[in-house]
Amino acid sequence: MTSVLELVASSRGGGAVHVRELTGLFDRTRLSVQVAMPEDGGHVAAADFTTQGVPFHRTDIASGPSLTAIRGLRSLLAEQRFDILHCHGARAAFYGRLAAALLGRSRPTIVYSIHGFAAPHYALPRRSALLGIEHLLSPLTDAVICVSAAERGSFTEAGFGPPEKLHLVRYGIDAVRFRDVLVDQAEQRAALSVPLGASLVTTICRLYRPRDFETLLSAFARVRAELPTAHLLIVGDGPYRERIESLIEDLNLVRHVTMAGFRRDTPEVLATSDIFVLSTAMWEGLPLTILEAMASGLPVVASDVGGIREEVVDHETGIVVPPKDTAALYQSLLGLLANKGKARAMGQRGQERVFEYFTLERMGRETMAVYEGLTGQP
């Protein structure tokens, strides 16, 4: 039986959600899986794994470099003798590969999943440092999983590979959780501080880069000028919260934008929304929130960044707009809010697309195929 340690650097965001879903997909008669992750107050908790019977190890790698954390990981790898160490995201890959390197020839096979290749988008000093680290550690990587073709292209363009090490495994979601969710609109909107009769545009994300709230709020201000019933709901939390609140005040949108903070009732939030929007300025992997919105039957308006075009079929399941283009975002939002029939049709096609192409079963099968290709065990 193959043993795998899934390592993720934070309980916040899509990487941790992905690991939670992934661990529930494996055939336990063929694969023994454990998880190492910080407990830093995010969407995913230790109990999400232990209730599945998946052993959990708290690993404090959520912040800057730590020799203590590296030594702790090395001890875990040495004690458990995993066949595969699967690192999710750049920080986990940094810590995991260094810890594994300390084991010498007895190290596990290393898989690195890229959930958003950010390094090329930073300013020069940090960009050079991050790319340099990746060039240094890349020889320790036996396989790379890219969650979108766009990510695979960016990784290749940055000089990493070789191509035979790169595997495309797009996300899958539990789409049934988001389909036909019944909510009491009055009750749900009251809980969210959203007017009952509002035309509701919703975004769900971490309030941090690469999100572009400047463009989103400027575009929404123009929508509001044309459509007084429009309301924007921002779900999530993060370092940019105060900056976003200041922007809302500067644009006189305090009564028309709700900052809902971190919430766990995503299916219900989406069920009471009319449009989903995601404004991104730089990099992107394959946003899970877009797939969840599509599964909910919502049309999506999103920036043309990373793998978003692999999710949203432009003018069929939503609208893809150039990044940082306030006018294009405004026109797309207003057009869908003003044409509910078109919005519903796009949402329905998006829902069908998720159920056809972005299933958990497909994601689990393709990930397992990567593991089997490395170990030679069917």
Beta strands, then each sheet from edge to edge (+ up, - down):
strand 1: 2-8
strand 2: 31-37
strand 3: 56-58
strand 4: 84-88
strand 5: 109-114
strand 6: 143-146
strand 7: 166-168
strand 8: 199-204
strand 9: 230-235
strand 10: 257-261
strand 11: 275-278
strand 12: 300-303
strand 13: 318-321
sheet 1: 3+ 2+ 1+ 4+ 5+ 6+ 7+
sheet 2: 10+ 9+ 8+ 11+ 12+ 13+
end
